[in-house]
């Protein structure tokens, strides 16, 4: 059973920041022995949105929505996590800075 998923709502203009955030989190998780999946919810009104940069890890799911708003995206993420059977849901902001010990306490709960 899947245990942990991080939901990352972001605007289409923040994809580069989102990639940087996810890579840093994955690096910290590798150091600390934590495994997680990610759901990136891209909020866009464009008919075409290049998401190829986000396809660097098999544990990343991508959802596109034209509905704009952090709470809307988070609620979609919660619905997805429940449907997929995740036990824990975390939320990340694409612009956060992540330290190397990010997630080190998670192993105790998982």
N, C-alpha and C positions, 0 to 999 in steps of 0.2 A: 504494500500500500504506500502511496505517496504520502510524505509527511509534511513537507514545508514548501510553500510557494510564496514568492515575493511578487507583488503586483506593483507595476511601475507605470503610472499614468504619465503621458507626456504629449506635448504638442508636436506636430510634425516638424517644426523648426528645431526641436531639441534632440533629434536622433543622435547626433554626434556626442552630445553630453550623456545621453542614455547609454550609448555603447561604452563610453569611458567609465561610467558608474558600474555597469554590470561586470566589465572586465576586472575592475578593482575589487568588487565584492567576490567574484569567483576566485581571484588570487588570494584574498583573505580566507575564504572558505577552504581552499586547498591547504593552506598553512595550518588551519585549525581543524581539519578533518570533518567539515560540515558539508552535507549535500543538500542542494535545494534546486527547485525549478523556478522559472521566471515567466510571468505573463506581462508582456509589454502591451499596453493599451495606447495606441496612437490615435490622437484626436486630430482629425483633419477635415477640411472642406474641399480639398483638392481631389480631382478625379484620378490623379496618379500621384502616388507617394512612394518614393524609392526606399524600400526597407531592407535592401540587400546587405547593408552594413550590420544589421542585427542578426543575420543568419550565420553567425560564427560558432554557435554552440547548440547542440541538440536539445538542451534543456530550456530553450527559450521558445515560448509560444507567442505569437503576435496576433493581436486583434485590432482591426481598424474600426473606428466609429466617427460619424459626423457630429455626434453630440459632444459639445465642448463643456468641460467642467470637471474639476478634480473629484468631487463627490460622486458624480455620475460614473466616472471611470472606476473609482474604487468600488462602487456598488456592483458594477459589471464584473469586476475582479472577484468580489466575494461570491457572487452567483456562480461564476465559473469554478472557483475553488471548491465550493460545496458540491457541484455537479460531478467534479472529477475526484472527489473523495479525499481532498487534502485535510489534514488535521490542524495545521497551523498556517496562518496567513500573516505575512509581513508586508509592509508598504515601504517603498523607496521613492525618493524624489530624484529625478534624473540629474539634478544639479548638486547633489550632496557630495561631500568629500568623505571618503571612507578610510578609516585607519586600518593598519595591518591586523589588529586584534578584533576587528568586526566579526561578530558571530562566534567568538570563542566560547561564550557561555551557552550558546544554543545546543551544543552537543549534550549537555546535561539534561535537556528537556526532550530530546528526540530519541 
